[in-house]
Amino acid sequence: MGEESLKPASMPTGAVFLSYASQDAAAAQRICAALRSAGVEVWFDQSELRGGDAWDQSIRRQIKSCALFLPVVSRHTHDRAEGYFRLEWKLAVDRSHLIMANKAFLLPVVVDDTRDDDENVPDRFREVQWTRLPGGETPPAFVQRVQRLLSGETSTTTRAGAASGVVPTAGFAPPPHSVAVLAFVNMSGEKEQEYFSDGLTEELLNSLAEINELQVAASTSAFSFKGKDTDLGTIGRNLNVGAILEGSVRRSGNTIRITARLINAVTGFHLWSKTYDRDVGDVLKLQTEIAVAVASALKVTLLGNEVARIELGGTRIPGAFDAYLRGSKAVRSGQGTSSYLSAIAGYTEAIRLDPNYALAFAGRSLALSNYAGEFANGTGIREFYAKAQADARQALQLAPQLAGGHLALARFLASAPLDYTHASEAYERAMALAPGVAEVLANSGLFAVSIGRFDAGLAAVRHAVALDPLNPQSHEVLGEALFWARRYQEAVAAFGEVIGLEPDFKRAYGFRGVAYYWLGELQNALSSCATRPDHWSSMWCLALTYEKLGRHADAEAELTKLQATFGDNSAYQCATIYAVWGDTAKALEWLARAVRLPDAGVVHVKTDALMDPLRGDPRFQAIERELRFPPTHAGHRVA
């Protein structure tokens, strides 16, 4: 047989060489088909007649001229008896040492749960970032990555390049001891187990955030890369972190296998990796083990109280932990009423199984308060807040140093009894206990701004954005903080960031419109408000803007729609509208109603510019005294 008949296709310039063990032919075929359908040339040898001098010479030429070498790694590549793919691997490794450091060549793909520290795989393969394509299923993101590499783009950070001394991410200088935790891959084979791998990842992230010297990217931003084939260098830059923790979770009943890898985002080097086989009931200790290992790899000295805080408020009962993760997933889903009700149900089940589960009490308290503030009506508002208070206090009784417990208590105190002095103390306590948690910083900072502590509040919210830069919610909180601090031009920019990240973030359009209103840019205000007219913030904005434009009938129509759609939940906004319109009697009537309900918006009474027309009225002054705002600290200014 002639040499030409041994190769299914000649090697075009810029083609991909796909190397695989015979048992992985089906998976390799799927990868090949996905690449070819996108116009990528692939050398894929399906010949049964491997071996021989002619075959060896052909293979050597193909590997010498290919642009990318894709070794398919699996448990089948442990078999050293099949020497054909081993020869291909050796030739590729030899060539990789001769290629410029910043030119990607090796692109290993894994089609099962083989670990990337597997000793059966060449060291050179373990130095570069692996891509996991279970069963050979190839997402568009991976195809696009291959196309970028073939086109000559060099933005991808490879560990092979870093090993040769050339760092493609020159100029990238993230903060020391900064780390992101990417969503661990669910290797359980069931989509329904995704909540478990995601939830466990978030618990590991929270464990690392307990270590003061570490700067940990918030989960929303870190999880935004889930399911995308984004190289680690790009992730590191986007999150501004120097290290990335990634891995996988396989669950079978109450047994879990976790593989974790810590990678230097600047150089691409592996810093640490390990596989753990544990019972679900041992997750608390596992979180501590991984956090300690990561801290050690990043040269961080752990204090004794930091180690103790990692396990604070947790559970060792598998069913309770599972129910807690389901509750947390419901909160993250952001589906409004159903999200909070599902979360409350999940946390309730966790508490039933473990009555000492402080984290579950804190989680349920926050869910109850959020539901009361956004969706409850009439007597239901106080009923939900009463349950939220009981849960927050129970969480703190079980774990007095639990930051989440103090955060939940602060949320309740600021919303139901309108006890701003004690709410301020609870927020400050939460920040002292969890100074690196974005949720704590954002909520505490926004509250501080609302009561007139502008400088400290804005600093906390900006820190939250730095930890959670890809989360539209963190930018929205910054926008609101700037808005209440009367820094309207900066607020417009912040809301623009929100909309850039999430074009359907309705609240941002309304608040941006009111910021434009205060800047005197009424046409911009009208345009922003009218973009999502069904949201309460847009109705509020339109009522203000139409009146300013002299369109009183339109303004009245928006106010009527706001009251009809949201009822008592709009009490504070109605008070502000009447105040600006000059109807002092109705403004004070709606403000008194907001205080009685209570409406959480009342927290803005002290600083809200829309309330300025009322400030000279003795009746308004009496309401403000009744609210007993804590004094503004020295160094903070109130507009």
C-alpha positions in Angstrom: 0.0 0.0 0.0 1.4 3.4 -0.9 2.1 6.1 1.6 -0.6 8.4 0.3 -3.3 5.8 1.0 -2.4 5.7 4.6 -3.5 9.3 5.4 -7.2 10.2 4.9 -6.2 13.8 4.1 -3.1 15.8 3.5 -2.2 18.4 6.0 -3.3 21.8 4.9 -1.4 24.8 6.3 -3.0 25.8 9.6 -4.8 22.5 10.3 -5.5 20.7 13.5 -4.1 17.3 14.3 -6.5 15.2 16.4 -4.7 12.4 18.4 -6.7 9.8 20.3 -6.8 6.2 21.6 -8.9 3.8 19.5 -11.5 3.5 22.3 -12.1 7.2 22.1 -12.9 7.2 18.4 -16.5 8.2 18.9 -15.6 11.2 21.1 -12.9 12.3 18.8 -15.3 12.0 15.8 -17.7 14.5 17.6 -14.9 17.0 18.2 -13.7 16.6 14.6 -17.2 17.1 13.2 -17.8 20.3 15.3 -14.5 21.8 14.1 -15.0 20.8 10.5 -18.5 22.2 10.4 -17.0 25.6 11.3 -14.5 25.4 8.5 -11.6 24.2 10.6 -9.3 21.8 8.8 -8.7 18.6 10.9 -6.3 15.7 10.3 -8.3 12.8 11.8 -6.7 9.4 11.1 -9.5 6.8 11.1 -7.3 4.2 9.4 -7.3 0.7 11.0 -3.8 0.1 9.5 -1.7 2.1 11.8 2.0 1.4 12.2 4.8 0.7 9.7 7.6 2.9 8.3 5.3 4.7 5.8 2.7 5.5 8.4 5.4 6.7 10.9 6.9 9.0 8.2 3.4 10.4 7.3 2.6 11.1 11.0 5.9 12.8 11.6 5.2 15.2 8.6 1.6 15.9 9.8 2.7 16.8 13.4 5.6 18.8 12.1 3.4 21.0 10.0 0.1 21.2 12.0 -0.9 24.4 13.6 -2.5 22.9 16.7 -2.1 19.5 18.3 -5.2 18.3 20.1 -4.5 15.1 22.3 -7.7 13.5 23.4 -7.1 12.4 27.1 -9.2 9.8 28.9 -8.8 6.7 31.0 -8.1 4.8 27.8 -4.9 6.7 27.3 -3.6 5.1 30.4 -3.1 1.9 28.3 0.5 1.9 27.2 0.0 -1.2 25.1 -1.5 0.9 22.3 1.6 2.7 21.1 0.3 4.7 18.2 -1.1 7.7 20.0 1.9 7.5 22.4 4.2 8.1 19.4 2.0 11.0 18.3 2.2 12.5 21.8 6.0 12.1 21.9 6.4 13.8 18.6 4.1 16.7 19.6 5.9 17.2 22.9 9.3 17.3 21.1 8.0 19.9 18.7 6.4 22.0 21.4 9.9 22.6 22.9 11.0 24.1 19.7 8.0 26.5 19.2 8.1 30.1 20.4 6.8 30.5 23.9 3.9 32.7 23.1 2.6 30.5 20.3 -0.1 28.0 21.4 0.4 24.5 20.0 -0.7 22.0 22.5 -4.4 22.0 23.3 -5.3 18.9 25.4 -9.0 18.0 25.6 -10.4 15.6 28.2 -13.5 13.5 27.4 -14.0 12.0 30.9 -13.1 12.8 34.5 -9.3 12.1 34.1 -7.4 14.5 36.4 -4.9 16.9 34.9 -2.2 15.7 37.3 -2.5 12.2 35.9 1.0 10.7 35.8 0.1 8.8 32.6 0.0 12.1 30.7 3.2 13.8 29.6 4.5 16.6 31.8 4.3 19.0 28.9 0.5 18.4 28.6 0.1 19.0 32.3 1.8 22.4 31.9 -1.0 23.8 29.7 -4.6 24.5 30.3 -6.9 21.5 29.6 -10.4 21.8 28.1 -13.1 19.3 29.3 -15.4 18.1 26.6 -17.3 15.2 28.2 -18.0 12.5 25.7 -16.6 14.7 23.0 -19.5 17.1 23.1 -18.0 20.3 21.7 -19.6 23.7 22.5 -19.3 26.7 20.1 -17.0 28.5 22.6 -14.3 25.8 22.1 -14.6 26.0 18.3 -14.3 29.7 18.5 -11.2 29.4 20.7 -9.6 27.1 18.1 -10.4 29.5 15.4 -8.8 32.4 17.4 -5.7 30.4 17.9 -5.5 29.4 14.2 -5.9 33.0 13.2 -2.8 33.9 15.2 -4.3 35.7 18.2 -2.0 35.4 21.1 -4.3 36.5 24.0 -4.6 33.0 25.3 -2.4 32.4 28.3 -0.7 29.0 28.1 1.3 27.3 30.8 3.7 26.1 28.2 4.5 29.7 27.2 4.9 30.7 30.8 7.2 27.7 31.4 9.5 29.1 28.7 9.9 32.4 30.4 7.6 34.5 28.2 4.5 35.7 29.9 1.8 36.7 27.4 -0.1 38.7 30.0 2.6 41.4 30.3 1.4 44.5 32.2 -1.1 42.5 34.2 -0.4 43.1 37.9 -3.3 41.8 40.0 -3.4 42.5 43.8 -1.3 40.0 45.8 -3.1 37.1 47.3 -6.1 37.6 45.0 -8.1 34.6 43.8 -11.2 33.6 41.9 -13.1 30.4 42.4 -14.7 29.2 39.1 -17.8 27.1 39.1 -16.7 23.5 39.6 -17.7 21.2 36.8 -20.5 18.8 37.6 -19.2 15.3 36.7 -22.1 13.4 38.2 -23.7 12.8 34.8 -27.0 14.4 35.8 -28.0 18.0 35.0 -30.1 18.0 38.2 -27.0 17.8 40.3 -25.8 21.2 39.0 -27.2 22.9 42.1 -24.8 20.7 44.2 -21.6 21.4 42.3 -22.4 25.2 42.1 -23.5 25.4 45.8 -20.4 23.5 46.9 -18.2 25.8 44.9 -19.9 28.9 46.5 -19.3 27.4 50.0 -15.6 26.9 49.1 -15.5 30.5 47.9 -17.1 31.7 51.2 -14.5 29.7 53.1 -11.7 31.5 51.3 -13.4 34.9 51.9 -13.1 34.3 55.6 -9.3 34.6 55.3 -8.4 38.3 55.8 -5.3 38.3 53.7 -7.1 36.9 50.6 -9.0 39.0 48.1 -11.7 36.7 46.7 -13.7 37.5 43.6 -17.4 37.3 44.3 -19.3 34.2 43.0 -21.6 36.1 40.5 -18.6 37.4 38.6 -16.6 34.2 38.9 -19.6 32.1 37.8 -20.2 34.3 34.7 -17.5 32.2 32.9 -19.4 28.9 33.6 -19.9 26.9 30.4 -17.5 29.2 28.4 -14.2 28.1 27.1 -12.4 31.3 28.2 -8.7 31.0 28.8 -7.5 31.6 32.4 -5.4 34.6 31.5 -8.5 36.4 30.2 -10.5 35.4 33.3 -7.7 36.6 35.6 -7.6 40.0 33.8 -11.4 40.4 33.9 -11.6 39.6 37.6 -8.3 41.2 38.4 -7.0 38.2 40.3 -3.6 36.5 40.5 -4.8 32.9 41.0 -7.7 30.8 39.9 -9.2 27.8 41.7 -11.1 25.4 39.4 -12.1 21.8 39.6 -14.9 19.2 39.4 -17.4 17.5 41.6 -18.7 13.9 41.2 -21.5 12.8 43.5 -22.8 9.4 44.1 -25.4 9.3 46.9 -23.7 10.7 50.0 -20.2 10.2 48.6 -18.4 13.0 46.7 -15.2 13.2 44.8 -13.7 16.7 44.4 -10.7 17.5 42.3 -9.4 21.0 42.9 -6.6 22.9 41.1 -5.0 26.2 41.9 -3.4 28.0 38.9 -1.4 31.2 38.7 -3.4 33.4 36.4 -0.4 35.4 35.3 2.1 32.7 34.5 -0.4 29.8 34.0 1.6 27.5 36.3 -0.1 24.9 38.5 0.4 26.0 42.1 -1.4 23.1 43.8 -3.9 20.3 43.0 -5.5 17.5 44.9 -8.4 15.0 44.8 -10.6 14.4 47.8 -13.0 11.5 48.4 -15.4 12.4 51.2 -18.8 11.8 52.7 -21.2 14.8 52.2 -21.3 15.0 56.0 -17.6 15.9 56.0 -18.0 18.9 53.7 -17.2 21.4 56.5 -13.8 19.8 57.2 -13.2 19.5 53.5 -13.9 23.3 53.0 -11.3 23.9 55.7 -8.7 21.6 54.1 -9.0 23.2 50.7 -9.0 26.7 52.1 -5.9 26.0 54.2 -4.2 24.4 51.2 -5.0 27.3 48.9 -3.8 29.9 51.5 -0.6 27.9 51.9 0.0 27.8 48.1 -0.5 31.6 48.0 1.9 32.1 50.9 -0.8 33.4 53.2 -0.4 32.9 57.0 -3.6 31.7 58.6 -4.7 32.9 62.0 -6.5 30.5 64.3 -9.7 32.4 64.4 -9.9 32.4 60.6 -9.8 28.6 60.4 -12.5 28.4 63.0 -14.7 30.9 61.1 -14.7 28.7 58.0 -16.9 26.1 59.7 -19.0 28.5 61.7 -22.7 28.0 61.4 -22.5 25.0 59.1 -23.9 21.5 59.3 -22.6 17.9 59.2 -26.0 16.4 58.2 -25.9 15.6 54.5 -29.6 16.1 53.9 -29.6 19.5 55.6 -26.6 20.6 53.5 -28.3 19.5 50.4 -31.5 21.4 51.2 -29.5 24.5 52.1 -27.8 24.4 48.7 -31.2 24.1 47.0 -32.3 27.2 48.9 -29.2 29.1 47.9 -29.7 28.2 44.3 -33.2 29.5 44.3 -32.0 32.9 45.6 -29.4 33.0 42.8 -31.9 32.2 40.1 -33.4 35.7 40.4 -37.0 34.7 39.4 -38.8 37.1 41.7 -41.6 35.8 43.9 -40.9 32.1 43.1 -37.2 32.5 43.8 -37.8 33.7 47.4 -40.6 31.2 48.1 -38.4 28.3 46.8 -35.5 29.6 48.9 -37.6 29.8 52.0 -38.8 26.2 51.4 -35.2 25.0 51.0 -33.9 26.7 54.1 -36.9 25.5 56.1 -36.2 21.9 55.1 -32.5 22.4 56.1 -33.6 23.7 59.5 -36.0 20.8 60.0 -33.1 18.4 59.5 -30.7 20.4 61.6 -32.2 22.8 64.0 -28.8 24.1 64.8 -27.9 25.1 61.2 -27.2 28.8 61.8 -26.4 29.5 58.1 -29.8 28.2 57.1 -31.5 30.5 59.6 -29.6 33.5 58.3 -30.4 32.6 54.7 -34.1 32.2 55.4 -34.2 35.5 57.3 -32.7 37.4 54.3 -35.2 35.7 52.0 -38.1 36.6 54.2 -37.1 40.2 54.5 -36.5 40.5 50.8 -39.9 39.0 50.1 -41.6 41.3 52.6 -40.0 44.4 51.1 -40.6 43.5 47.4 -43.7 41.3 47.1 -45.8 41.2 50.3 -48.8 43.4 50.9 -51.0 44.5 53.8 -50.6 42.5 57.0 -48.4 40.1 55.1 -45.5 42.6 55.2 -45.3 42.6 59.0 -45.8 38.8 59.2 -42.9 38.1 56.9 -40.7 40.6 58.8 -41.6 39.1 62.1 -40.4 35.7 60.9 -37.3 37.3 59.5 -36.4 38.8 62.8 -36.9 35.5 64.7 -34.6 33.7 62.2 -31.9 36.4 62.4 -31.8 36.3 66.1 -31.8 32.5 66.2 -28.8 32.4 63.8 -26.9 34.7 66.1 -27.9 32.8 69.2 -26.4 29.7 67.5 -23.3 31.5 66.1 -22.8 35.0 67.5 -19.8 35.6 65.2 -21.7 34.7 62.0 -21.5 37.7 59.6 -24.5 36.5 57.7 -26.5 36.5 60.9 -25.6 40.2 61.6 -26.4 41.0 57.9 -29.8 39.4 58.2 -30.5 41.2 61.5 -29.4 44.6 60.0 -31.7 44.0 57.0 -34.7 43.4 59.2 -33.9 46.3 61.6 -33.6 48.8 58.7 -36.8 47.6 57.1 -39.4 46.8 59.7 -38.9 48.6 63.0 -37.0 51.3 61.1 -34.4 51.1 63.9 -31.6 52.7 62.1 -29.2 53.0 65.0 -29.2 49.3 65.8 -29.3 48.5 62.1 -26.1 50.6 61.6 -24.4 48.7 64.4 -25.4 45.3 62.9 -24.1 46.3 59.5 -20.8 47.5 60.9 -20.5 44.3 62.8 -21.1 42.3 59.7 -18.4 44.3 57.8 -16.0 43.8 60.7 -16.5 40.0 60.5 -16.6 39.7 56.7 -14.6 42.6 55.3 -14.0 40.8 52.0 -17.5 39.6 51.2 -19.1 41.7 48.4 -22.7 41.1 49.6 -21.9 42.5 53.0 -19.9 45.4 51.6 -22.6 46.4 49.1 -25.6 46.2 51.6 -23.7 47.9 54.4 -22.3 50.6 52.1 -25.7 51.5 50.6 -27.2 51.7 54.0 -24.4 54.0 55.2 -24.9 56.3 52.3 -28.7 56.4 52.9 -28.2 57.7 56.4 -25.7 60.3 55.3 -22.4 58.6 55.8 -21.4 59.1 52.2 -17.6 58.7 52.3 -17.5 55.4 54.2 -20.6 54.0 52.4 -19.2 54.8 48.9 -15.9 53.3 49.8 -17.5 50.0 50.9 -19.7 49.8 47.8 -16.7 50.5 45.5 -14.9 47.7 47.2 -17.8 45.4 46.5 -17.7 46.3 42.8 -13.9 45.6 42.8 -14.7 42.1 44.2 -17.7 41.5 41.9 -16.8 43.5 38.7 -18.9 41.5 36.2 -22.1 41.5 38.3 -24.6 44.1 37.1 -26.2 44.1 40.6 -23.0 45.4 42.2 -22.8 48.2 39.7 -26.5 48.9 40.3 -25.9 49.3 44.1 -23.0 51.7 43.3 -25.3 53.6 41.0 -27.9 54.0 43.8 -25.3 54.9 46.4 -24.0 57.7 44.1 -27.6 58.7 43.4 -28.5 59.0 47.1 -25.2 60.8 47.7 -26.4 63.4 45.0 -23.5 62.6 42.7 -25.8 62.3 39.7 -23.3 62.4 36.8 -21.4 59.5 38.3 -24.6 57.7 39.0 -25.6 58.0 35.3 -22.2 56.4 34.4 -22.7 53.6 36.9 -26.2 52.8 35.7 -24.7 52.7 32.2 -22.3 50.0 33.3 -25.3 48.0 34.7 -27.1 48.2 31.4 -24.0 47.3 29.5 -23.7 44.1 31.5 -27.4 43.4 31.6 -29.6 45.3 29.1 -32.8 44.1 30.7 -32.0 45.4 34.2 -35.2 47.4 34.5 -34.4 49.2 37.8 -31.3 50.8 36.3 -33.3 52.6 33.6 -35.6 54.2 36.1 -32.9 55.4 38.5 -30.8 56.6 35.6 -33.7 58.6 34.4 -34.2 60.3 37.8 -30.4 61.0 37.8 -30.8 62.7 34.4 -33.8 64.6 35.9 -31.6 66.1 38.6 -29.0 67.0 36.0 -31.6 68.9 34.0 -31.3 66.6 31.0 -35.1 66.0 30.8 -35.1 64.4 27.3 -32.5 61.9 28.4 -34.5 61.3 31.5 -37.7 60.7 29.5 -35.9 58.3 27.1 -34.3 56.3 29.9 -37.6 56.1 32.0 -39.6 55.0 28.9 -37.3 52.1 28.0 -38.8 49.8 30.6 -42.1 51.5 31.5 -43.6 48.6 33.5 -41.1 48.8 36.3 -42.0 50.9 39.4 -38.8 53.0 39.1 -39.7 54.0 35.6 -43.3 55.0 36.6 -41.7 57.0 39.5 -39.3 58.6 37.0 -42.0 59.4 34.4 -44.2 61.0 37.0 -41.4 63.4 38.0 -40.2 64.1 34.5 -43.6 64.7 32.8 -44.5 67.2 35.5 -41.2 69.0 35.0 -41.9 69.1 31.3 -45.4 70.6 32.0 -47.2 67.5 31.0 -49.3 67.2 34.2 -51.9 64.8 32.8 -49.3 62.4 31.7 -47.6 62.7 35.1 -50.9 62.1 36.9 -51.4 59.0 34.7 -48.0 57.6 35.7 -48.7 58.2 39.4 -52.1 56.5 39.2 -50.5 53.5 37.4 -47.8 53.3 40.1 -50.4 53.3 42.9 -52.7 50.8 41.1 -49.9 48.4 40.3 -47.8 48.4 43.4 -50.1 49.7 46.1 -48.6 50.2 49.5 -45.2 49.1 48.2 -45.0 52.4 46.4 -45.8 54.6 49.4 -42.4 56.2 49.8 -42.2 56.9 46.0 -45.6 58.5 46.1 -44.6 60.8 48.9 -41.5 62.0 47.0 -43.6 62.7 43.9 -46.2 64.7 45.8 -43.3 66.6 47.5 -41.7 67.7 44.3 -45.1 68.5 42.8 -45.7 70.9 45.7 -48.6 69.0 47.2 -47.3 69.0 50.8 -50.4 67.6 52.4 -50.5 64.5 50.2 -46.7 64.1 50.5 -46.9 64.0 54.3 -49.9 61.7 54.2 -48.1 59.2 52.0 -44.9 59.5 54.0 -46.7 58.8 57.3 -48.3 55.7 55.5 -44.8 54.6 54.5 -43.6 54.8 58.1 -46.6 52.9 59.4 -46.4 50.0 56.9 -43.3 50.1 57.1 -41.8 50.9 53.6 -38.1 50.2 53.5 -37.6 53.3 51.3 -38.1 55.5 54.4 -34.4 55.0 55.1 -33.7 57.7 52.5 -35.7 60.4 54.2 -32.6 62.0 55.7 -30.7 62.5 52.5 -33.2 62.2 49.6 -33.2 65.4 47.5 -36.8 64.8 46.5 -37.7 65.4 50.1 -36.0 68.8 50.2 -39.3 70.8 49.6 -40.6 69.3 52.9 -37.7 69.9 55.2 -38.9 73.3 56.5 -42.3 71.9 57.5 -42.6 71.1 61.3 -44.7 68.0 60.4 -41.9 66.6 58.3 -39.3 67.5 61.0 -41.4 65.5 63.5 -41.4 62.4 61.3 -37.6 62.7 60.9 -37.2 63.0 64.7 -39.4 59.9 65.1 -37.2 57.9 62.8 -34.2 58.6 65.1 -31.4 58.5 62.5 -28.0 57.9 64.0 -25.6 60.9 63.9 -23.4 61.3 60.9 -19.8 60.6 61.9 -17.1 63.2 61.6 -15.6 63.2 58.2 -18.9 62.3 56.5 -21.0 64.8 54.8 -24.8 65.1 54.3 -26.1 67.1 51.4 
